[in-house]
Amino acid sequence: MKIIIGGAGEVGLHLAKLLAAEDQDMILMDPDEEKLNFPSNTEIMTIVGNPTSIRDLKLAGINGADMFIGVTPEESTNMTACMLAHNLGAKKTIARISNEEYLLLKNTEFFTHLGVDSLICPEILAANEIVSALKTPWTRQWWEIAGGLILLGIKIREKAPLVNKYLYDIGREHRIYHIVAIKRGNETIIPRGNDQILAEDILYITTTQEYINEVKKDTGKENIDINKITIMGAGRIALKVCEQLPHNIQIKLLEINKERSYRVAEKVDSNVLVINGDGRNTDVLIQENVKNSSAFIALTGNSEANILACVAAKSLGVPKTIAEVENIDYIQLAEKLNIGNVINKKLIASSHIYQFLLDADVSSIKCLAVANADAAELVARAGSKITKKQVKDLRLPHDFTLGGRIHSGKAEIVHGDTLIEPGDHVVVFCLNTAMRKIEDYFN
């Protein structure tokens, strides 16, 4: 597959690195030559060029491209580049946008006619992640697919009933959930029966809706009533979160820029109180009674400030913290500092774009930033390798595992004696190295 990425910003570069690791025929183009200067060990093909230039697109070989992806910071540039790429021969185009109005069905159909096949808005995707995290605050991850199958990420504390148990014991006692991965320190393990659960592990578990309370009990968790939220930073993600949350939740929105705080105050609903103040300052947090908040969310453009503010809020007694951490190198640090959820726009956007690049029938992909892994929902095709034998006889690679399936409209946990059937929707948990291997089993 030949892929051309227009824009060497954070999303474009991260996506290019993913594809370069898979030896894809990929070109990254950007008008700024400095953005294309990578270390000598980085195998990314580049071209200095403007994605809205017909001449530059032709030089990049757009006529033979299977896909063009516009991910510059400018929405208009991405849309124009996709339209040009389509008319110059690209088979499929994807544009990064910021205007959510474009995502309305009537508008997506209009843009499809113009040559823009798919639209990605990282800010909306990030806001969706945050709202989802607030609905289930006792988890680090919650991903539900149609049919009632759920993937959970849960931090295990010292007194949890599962601590020090081996997976083969849990398998005998409970067939109501399946532990598909263990995040321990900087390592993510696809576990086998002789792996033991330790305190401070993050477990990734698949289960069905009817057994959520059993999972909560076994992992030693209690629900948190989210009724008061403090958000630091009144950017676009924060405003999207305020729009999506129920009006019975009280929200304090801390914004350091006085002019912006006045503008935002005129836009938000009555349940949102906008305060001009620096959320990085512990005195401000104390003054605004952040200790009475059930959740603290840091959404400024500064990863370090977001992490430190969440640590301060945690020390003041806030049970749930969420930080936007755009610097990938800081994600593991945020997890070690016990921040509940980490949001990274580039990883979220890249995961959504990545699913378009797979040959298998991928319904959706969930980026698990802390685990350096992805969870994908795939459809088993008739005649595919995954349908030939029981799971225990498939000899699956060590870096991915099957968590559950939707079979005949019903959610089921996948076990060794499960036989995947054509048309089943299967949740696959995989390390970053494994996504392409999945295609061999599902095509």
C-alpha positions as CSV (number, residue, x, y, z in Angstrom):
1,M,0.0,0.0,0.0
2,K,1.3,3.4,-1.0
3,I,0.5,6.1,1.6
4,I,1.3,9.9,1.5
5,I,1.0,11.9,4.7
6,G,0.7,15.6,4.3
7,G,1.9,17.4,7.5
8,A,4.9,16.5,9.7
9,G,3.4,17.7,12.9
10,E,2.8,15.4,15.9
11,V,0.0,13.3,14.5
12,G,1.7,13.0,11.0
13,L,5.1,12.1,12.5
14,H,3.6,9.5,14.9
15,L,1.6,7.9,12.1
16,A,4.7,7.9,9.9
17,K,6.8,6.1,12.5
18,L,4.1,3.4,12.9
19,L,4.0,2.8,9.2
20,A,7.8,3.0,8.7
21,A,8.1,0.2,11.3
22,E,5.9,-2.0,9.1
23,D,7.9,-1.3,5.9
24,Q,5.0,0.4,4.3
25,D,5.5,2.4,1.0
26,M,5.0,5.7,2.8
27,I,6.0,9.3,2.1
28,L,5.8,12.2,4.6
29,M,5.6,15.6,3.1
30,D,5.8,19.1,4.6
31,P,6.8,22.5,3.3
32,D,9.1,23.0,6.4
33,E,12.4,21.2,5.7
34,E,13.4,21.4,9.4
35,K,10.4,19.2,10.4
36,L,11.7,16.5,8.1
37,N,15.2,16.3,9.6
38,F,15.1,13.0,11.5
39,P,17.9,11.0,13.2
40,S,19.8,8.8,10.7
41,N,18.3,5.6,12.2
42,T,14.7,6.8,11.4
43,E,13.6,5.2,8.2
44,I,11.0,7.6,7.0
45,M,10.8,8.7,3.3
46,T,10.3,12.4,3.1
47,I,9.7,15.1,0.5
48,V,9.8,18.9,1.0
49,G,6.6,20.1,-0.5
50,N,3.2,21.8,0.1
51,P,0.3,19.3,0.2
52,T,-1.9,21.9,-1.5
53,S,0.5,22.2,-4.4
54,I,-0.5,20.2,-7.5
55,R,3.1,20.1,-8.6
56,D,4.4,18.8,-5.2
57,L,1.6,16.2,-5.0
58,K,2.6,14.9,-8.4
59,L,6.3,14.8,-7.4
60,A,5.3,12.7,-4.4
61,G,3.5,10.2,-6.7
62,I,-0.1,11.0,-5.8
63,N,-1.4,9.3,-8.9
64,G,-0.4,5.9,-7.6
65,A,-1.3,6.4,-4.0
66,D,-3.7,4.1,-2.2
67,M,-4.3,6.8,0.5
68,F,-3.6,10.4,1.2
69,I,-3.8,11.7,4.8
70,G,-3.9,15.4,5.5
71,V,-2.9,16.1,9.1
72,T,-1.4,19.6,9.1
73,P,-2.4,21.9,11.9
74,E,-4.6,23.9,9.4
75,E,-8.0,22.4,8.7
76,S,-8.4,24.3,5.4
77,T,-5.1,23.0,4.2
78,N,-6.0,19.4,5.0
79,M,-9.4,19.7,3.2
80,T,-7.9,21.3,0.1
81,A,-5.1,18.8,0.0
82,C,-7.5,15.9,0.2
83,M,-9.7,17.2,-2.6
84,L,-6.6,17.8,-4.8
85,A,-5.2,14.3,-4.0
86,H,-8.5,12.7,-4.9
87,N,-8.7,14.4,-8.2
88,L,-5.1,13.6,-9.0
89,G,-5.6,9.9,-8.4
90,A,-5.4,9.0,-4.7
91,K,-7.8,6.1,-4.0
92,K,-8.8,7.2,-0.5
93,T,-8.3,10.4,1.5
94,I,-8.5,11.4,5.2
95,A,-8.5,14.9,6.6
96,R,-7.8,16.1,10.2
97,I,-10.3,18.8,11.0
98,S,-11.3,21.0,14.0
99,N,-14.8,22.1,13.0
100,E,-17.3,19.6,14.4
101,E,-20.0,20.9,12.1
102,Y,-18.2,19.0,9.3
103,L,-19.0,15.7,11.0
104,L,-22.7,16.0,10.5
105,L,-24.0,13.3,8.2
106,K,-25.2,15.7,5.5
107,N,-21.8,17.4,5.5
108,T,-19.7,14.2,5.4
109,E,-21.7,13.1,2.4
110,F,-21.1,16.5,0.8
111,F,-17.3,16.3,1.4
112,T,-17.2,12.7,0.1
113,H,-18.5,14.0,-3.2
114,L,-15.7,16.5,-3.2
115,G,-13.1,13.9,-2.6
116,V,-12.7,13.8,1.2
117,D,-13.6,10.3,2.3
118,S,-13.0,10.5,6.1
119,L,-12.8,13.2,8.7
120,I,-10.9,13.0,12.0
121,C,-11.2,15.6,14.8
122,P,-8.7,14.9,17.6
123,E,-10.2,17.3,20.0
124,I,-13.6,15.6,19.8
125,L,-12.1,12.2,20.1
126,A,-10.1,13.3,23.2
127,A,-13.3,14.9,24.8
128,N,-15.1,11.6,24.2
129,E,-12.3,9.7,26.0
130,I,-12.6,12.0,29.0
131,V,-16.4,11.8,29.3
132,S,-16.1,8.0,29.0
133,A,-13.5,8.0,31.8
134,L,-15.8,10.1,34.0
135,K,-18.7,7.7,33.6
136,T,-16.6,4.8,35.1
137,P,-14.1,6.6,37.4
138,W,-13.0,3.4,39.1
139,T,-11.3,2.3,35.8
140,R,-8.3,3.5,33.9
141,Q,-9.9,2.4,30.6
142,W,-13.4,1.6,29.5
143,W,-14.2,0.5,26.0
144,E,-17.7,-0.9,25.1
145,I,-18.7,-2.3,21.8
146,A,-22.1,-3.0,20.4
147,G,-23.5,-6.1,21.9
148,G,-22.3,-5.5,25.5
149,L,-18.6,-6.7,25.4
150,I,-16.4,-4.4,27.5
151,L,-12.6,-3.9,27.8
152,L,-11.5,-2.5,31.2
153,G,-8.2,-1.2,32.4
154,I,-7.9,-1.3,36.2
155,K,-5.1,-0.5,38.6
156,I,-4.7,-3.2,41.3
157,R,-4.0,-2.1,44.8
158,E,-2.4,-4.1,47.6
159,K,-5.7,-5.3,49.3
160,A,-7.4,-6.3,46.1
161,P,-8.7,-10.0,46.1
162,L,-6.8,-10.8,42.9
163,V,-3.4,-9.8,44.3
164,N,-0.8,-12.7,44.2
165,K,-3.2,-15.0,42.4
166,Y,-2.1,-16.9,39.3
167,L,-4.1,-16.7,36.1
168,Y,-4.8,-20.4,35.9
169,D,-6.4,-20.2,39.4
170,I,-8.6,-17.3,38.3
171,G,-9.5,-19.2,35.1
172,R,-10.8,-22.1,37.2
173,E,-12.7,-19.9,39.5
174,H,-14.1,-17.3,37.1
175,R,-15.1,-17.7,33.5
176,I,-17.0,-14.5,33.6
177,Y,-14.0,-12.3,32.6
178,H,-10.7,-12.7,30.8
179,I,-7.4,-10.9,31.8
180,V,-6.0,-10.2,28.3
181,A,-2.9,-8.1,29.4
182,I,-0.9,-7.0,32.5
183,K,0.9,-3.6,32.5
184,R,3.8,-3.9,35.0
185,G,6.2,-1.1,35.3
186,N,7.3,-0.2,31.7
187,E,6.3,-3.6,30.3
188,T,3.0,-4.9,28.9
189,I,2.6,-8.6,29.2
190,I,0.2,-10.8,27.3
191,P,-0.2,-13.3,30.1
192,R,-0.3,-17.1,30.3
193,G,-1.7,-19.3,33.0
194,N,1.5,-19.2,35.1
195,D,1.6,-15.4,35.3
196,Q,0.9,-13.9,38.7
197,I,-1.0,-10.7,39.5
198,L,1.0,-8.2,41.6
199,A,0.0,-5.1,43.5
200,E,0.3,-1.9,41.3
201,D,-0.3,-3.9,38.1
202,I,-2.7,-2.5,35.6
203,L,-5.0,-5.3,34.4
204,Y,-6.8,-5.2,31.0
205,I,-9.9,-7.3,31.4
206,T,-12.7,-8.2,28.9
207,T,-16.1,-9.0,30.3
208,T,-19.8,-8.5,29.6
209,Q,-22.1,-5.9,31.1
210,E,-23.8,-8.4,33.5
211,Y,-20.5,-9.2,35.3
212,I,-19.2,-5.6,35.8
213,N,-20.0,-5.7,39.6
214,E,-18.1,-9.0,39.9
215,V,-15.0,-7.5,38.2
216,K,-15.3,-4.4,40.5
217,K,-15.4,-6.6,43.5
218,D,-12.5,-8.9,42.5
219,T,-10.3,-5.9,41.7
220,G,-11.1,-4.2,45.0
221,K,-12.7,-1.1,43.5
222,E,-15.6,1.1,44.6
223,N,-17.5,3.5,42.4
224,I,-17.0,7.3,42.7
225,D,-19.9,9.6,42.5
226,I,-18.9,12.3,40.0
227,N,-20.9,15.4,40.8
228,K,-18.3,18.2,41.0
229,I,-15.4,18.6,38.5
230,T,-12.6,21.0,38.3
231,I,-11.0,21.5,34.8
232,M,-7.7,23.4,34.4
233,G,-7.4,25.1,30.9
234,A,-10.4,26.4,28.9
235,G,-9.2,25.1,25.5
236,R,-11.3,23.4,22.9
237,I,-11.2,20.0,24.5
238,A,-12.4,21.4,27.8
239,L,-15.3,23.1,26.2
240,K,-16.3,19.9,24.4
241,V,-16.2,18.1,27.7
242,C,-18.4,20.7,29.3
243,E,-20.9,20.4,26.4
244,Q,-21.1,16.6,26.7
245,L,-21.4,16.3,30.5
246,P,-24.9,16.3,32.1
247,H,-26.1,19.6,33.5
248,N,-26.5,18.2,37.0
249,I,-22.7,18.1,37.3
250,Q,-21.1,21.2,38.7
251,I,-18.0,22.3,36.8
252,K,-15.3,24.8,37.7
253,L,-13.2,25.9,34.7
254,L,-9.8,27.4,35.6
255,E,-8.3,29.6,32.9
256,I,-5.1,31.6,33.4
257,N,-5.7,34.0,30.5
258,K,-8.1,36.7,31.7
259,E,-9.4,37.7,28.3
260,R,-10.1,34.1,27.3
261,S,-11.8,33.4,30.7
262,Y,-14.2,36.3,29.9
263,R,-14.9,35.0,26.4
264,V,-15.5,31.4,27.6
265,A,-17.8,32.5,30.4
266,E,-20.2,33.9,27.8
267,K,-20.4,30.6,25.9
268,V,-20.8,27.9,28.7
269,D,-23.9,26.7,30.3
270,S,-25.1,27.7,33.8
271,N,-23.6,24.6,35.5
272,V,-20.1,25.8,34.5
273,L,-18.3,28.5,36.6
274,V,-15.3,30.1,34.8
275,I,-12.6,31.3,37.1
276,N,-9.6,33.3,36.1
277,G,-6.7,31.6,37.9
278,D,-3.6,29.4,37.6
279,G,-4.5,25.8,38.4
280,R,-0.8,25.0,38.7
281,N,-0.7,27.0,41.9
282,T,-1.6,24.9,44.9
283,D,-2.9,28.0,46.8
284,V,-5.4,28.6,44.0
285,L,-6.5,24.9,44.2
286,I,-7.0,25.3,47.9
287,Q,-8.8,28.6,47.6
288,E,-11.2,27.1,45.0
289,N,-11.9,24.0,47.3
290,V,-10.6,21.5,44.8
291,K,-10.6,19.0,47.6
292,N,-14.4,18.9,47.3
293,S,-14.2,17.9,43.6
294,S,-14.7,14.3,42.6
295,A,-12.5,14.8,39.6
296,F,-9.7,17.1,38.4
297,I,-8.9,17.4,34.7
298,A,-5.8,19.2,33.4
299,L,-6.1,20.2,29.8
300,T,-3.6,23.0,29.2
301,G,-1.1,22.7,26.3
302,N,1.8,22.0,28.8
303,S,2.2,18.3,29.6
304,E,4.4,19.0,32.6
305,A,2.0,21.5,34.1
306,N,-0.9,19.1,33.6
307,I,0.9,16.2,35.4
308,L,2.0,18.4,38.3
309,A,-1.4,19.9,38.7
310,C,-3.0,16.4,38.9
311,V,-0.4,15.3,41.4
312,A,-1.3,18.4,43.5
313,A,-5.0,17.7,43.2
314,K,-4.4,14.1,44.2
315,S,-2.5,15.2,47.3
316,L,-5.5,17.4,48.3
317,G,-7.8,14.4,48.2
318,V,-9.3,14.4,44.7
319,P,-10.1,10.8,43.9
320,K,-10.1,11.0,40.1
321,T,-7.5,12.8,38.0
322,I,-7.2,13.1,34.2
323,A,-4.2,14.7,32.4
324,E,-3.7,15.6,28.8
325,V,-0.1,14.5,28.1
326,E,0.9,15.3,24.5
327,N,4.6,14.6,25.2
328,I,4.7,10.8,24.6
329,D,7.9,10.6,26.7
330,Y,5.9,11.7,29.8
331,I,3.1,9.2,29.5
332,Q,4.9,6.6,31.6
333,L,5.8,9.2,34.2
334,A,2.2,10.2,34.5
335,E,1.2,6.6,35.1
336,K,3.9,6.2,37.8
337,L,2.6,9.3,39.5
338,N,-0.7,7.6,39.8
339,I,-2.7,9.9,37.5
340,G,-5.9,8.1,36.7
341,N,-6.2,8.6,33.0
342,V,-3.8,10.0,30.4
343,I,-5.1,11.7,27.2
344,N,-2.9,12.0,24.2
345,K,-4.5,13.5,21.1
346,K,-1.9,12.3,18.6
347,L,-2.2,8.7,19.7
348,I,-6.0,8.8,19.7
349,A,-6.1,10.3,16.2
350,S,-3.4,8.0,14.9
351,S,-5.4,4.9,16.1
352,H,-8.5,6.1,14.3
353,I,-6.6,6.8,11.1
354,Y,-4.7,3.5,11.4
355,Q,-7.8,1.4,11.2
356,F,-8.4,2.7,7.7
357,L,-5.0,1.2,6.7
358,L,-5.7,-2.4,7.6
359,D,-7.0,-4.9,5.1
360,A,-9.0,-6.7,7.8
361,D,-12.6,-5.7,8.6
362,V,-11.8,-3.4,11.5
363,S,-14.8,-1.8,13.1
364,S,-12.8,0.3,15.6
365,I,-9.5,0.6,17.3
366,K,-8.8,1.9,20.9
367,C,-5.4,3.4,21.7
368,L,-4.1,2.4,25.1
369,A,-1.5,5.0,25.6
370,V,-0.2,3.8,29.0
371,A,0.2,0.2,27.8
372,N,1.8,1.0,24.4
373,A,-0.9,-1.2,22.9
374,D,-4.2,-1.2,21.0
375,A,-7.5,-3.0,21.3
376,A,-9.3,-3.6,18.0
377,E,-12.7,-4.8,17.1
378,L,-12.5,-7.0,14.0
379,V,-14.9,-9.1,12.0
380,A,-14.0,-12.7,11.2
381,R,-14.3,-13.3,7.4
382,A,-15.5,-16.6,6.0
383,G,-12.6,-18.8,5.3
384,S,-10.1,-16.8,7.4
385,K,-7.5,-18.6,9.6
386,I,-9.2,-17.4,12.8
387,T,-12.3,-19.6,12.0
388,K,-10.4,-22.8,11.2
389,K,-9.6,-24.1,14.7
390,Q,-10.4,-23.7,18.3
391,V,-8.5,-20.7,19.9
392,K,-6.2,-23.1,21.8
393,D,-5.0,-24.7,18.6
394,L,-4.5,-21.5,16.6
395,R,-0.9,-20.9,17.9
396,L,-1.5,-17.2,18.2
397,P,1.7,-15.0,18.4
398,H,2.7,-14.0,21.9
399,D,2.0,-10.3,21.3
400,F,-1.7,-10.5,20.8
401,T,-4.7,-12.3,22.3
402,L,-8.4,-12.6,21.8
403,G,-10.5,-11.1,24.6
404,G,-14.1,-11.7,23.6
405,R,-16.6,-11.8,20.7
406,I,-20.1,-10.9,19.7
407,H,-21.7,-14.1,18.4
408,S,-25.3,-14.0,17.1
409,G,-25.7,-10.7,18.8
410,K,-24.6,-11.9,22.2
411,A,-21.4,-10.9,24.0
412,E,-19.2,-13.9,25.1
413,I,-15.7,-14.2,26.7
414,V,-13.3,-16.1,24.4
415,H,-11.7,-19.2,25.9
416,G,-9.3,-21.9,24.6
417,D,-12.1,-24.1,23.4
418,T,-13.9,-21.3,21.6
419,L,-14.3,-21.6,17.8
420,I,-14.6,-18.2,16.2
421,E,-17.2,-18.3,13.4
422,P,-17.6,-16.2,10.3
423,G,-19.3,-12.8,11.0
424,D,-18.2,-12.8,14.7
425,H,-17.1,-9.4,16.0
426,V,-13.9,-10.2,18.0
427,V,-12.0,-7.9,20.4
428,V,-8.3,-8.3,20.0
429,F,-5.7,-6.9,22.4
430,C,-2.3,-6.4,20.8
431,L,1.0,-4.8,21.5
432,N,2.1,-2.1,19.0
433,T,4.2,-4.7,17.1
434,A,1.3,-7.0,16.4
435,M,-1.4,-5.2,14.4
436,R,-0.3,-6.4,11.0
437,K,-0.1,-10.0,12.3
438,I,-3.8,-9.8,13.1
439,E,-4.6,-9.4,9.4
440,D,-3.2,-12.8,8.6
441,Y,-5.7,-14.4,10.9
442,F,-8.8,-12.4,10.0
443,N,-8.5,-12.0,6.2
